[in-house]
Amino acid sequence: MRIALAQIITGRDLAANLEQLEDYARQAKDGGAGLVVFPEATMRAFGNSLTDIAEDTDGPWAAAVRRIAAELGIVIVAGMFTPGRAADGSSNSKVRNTLLATGPGVEASYDKIHLFDAFGFAESDTVDAGTAPVTFDAGGLTFGLATCYDIRFPALFTANAARGAVVNIVSASWGSGPGKVDQWQLLARARAVDTTTFVLACGQGDPATQGVEPKGAAPTGVGHSMVVSPFGEVLESLGGAPGLLFADLDPAVVQEARSKLPVLANRRDF
């Protein structure tokens, strides 16, 4: 299956962000991709208010993404924000950091489980955590979903693999700082080897490449999106600037990796 990663830089304006999504989705389709991954916070960038734009996955912004995916005949994975929910199911003052996956034969959503309370940022102040792994099938492959800080927690990726995932998608808006790009690259490669899956790590581009310096602690992206093989090899990657990359995923590579390196079969729970 041919896939694409769309490394964009979003802002406050939902309509402008949606225009970017449609433009890159069309480019991905023109390049032969059957699935295109967008970053976390595609709907609206961090550092802006979120509760005022949060909507359910059947709301107007998600419906527009769904329309684009249907029109192009491509699966789109993109980060949005949905309303938070209290323990009793009622709405609260927070949001959920949600990945929407939609397209031909696909309709799924994943709420980020591990919230980014690190490096001076407290995502949990405004975001409710998700509770369960999510996978979906497309193009004869099973994909697992993860968001940004989730990449530091191997158990989620193993859980996705246990549910049949041969590809793990990580959409991110990675915080900048000393060593952060190195950590992003290291973690993406480690999660691929941990689970003998392809890892599609798609991040927001680095605003500094466009002359915009980050303000405050909000994670606005560093770029360096990549596709990693089940053996931990970086197959394709981008730098900090916005861009689109393509890769062809062969499930036989996963079978080979799991034959040579049966970490899933050898795993023990304690």
MORA-V905391 format. One record per backbone hydrogen bond with DSSP energy under -1.0 kcal/mol. CO is the residue of the C=O (numbers start at 1). NH is the residue of the N-H. If there is no record, write none. Layout:
co;nh
CO;NH
CO;NH
This chain:
co;nh
1;249
2;34
3;247
4;37
5;245
6;8
7;243
8;205
11;45
13;17
14;18
15;19
16;20
17;21
18;22
19;23
20;24
21;25
22;26
23;27
24;28
25;29
26;30
27;31
28;33
29;32
34;75
35;4
36;77
37;6
39;79
50;53
50;54
56;59
59;63
60;64
61;65
62;66
63;67
64;68
65;69
66;70
67;71
68;72
69;73
69;74
75;36
76;102
77;38
78;100
79;43
80;98
81;55
82;96
86;89
90;86
94;84
95;128
96;82
97;112
98;80
99;110
100;78
101;108
102;76
103;106
106;103
108;101
110;99
112;130
115;117
116;123
118;121
122;125
123;126
123;127
126;95
134;145
136;143
138;141
141;138
142;166
142;167
143;136
144;169
146;171
147;150
148;151
149;152
150;153
153;156
154;158
155;159
156;160
157;161
158;162
159;163
160;165
161;164
166;198
167;144
168;200
169;146
170;202
171;148
172;204
174;221
177;180
179;183
180;184
181;185
182;186
183;187
184;188
185;189
186;190
187;191
188;192
189;193
190;194
191;195
192;196
192;197
198;168
199;228
200;170
201;226
202;172
204;223
206;209
207;210
207;212
208;211
225;238
226;201
227;235
227;236
228;199
229;232
233;229
236;227
239;224
240;206
243;7
245;5
247;3
250;253
251;255
252;256
253;257
254;258
255;259
256;260
257;261
261;263
262;266
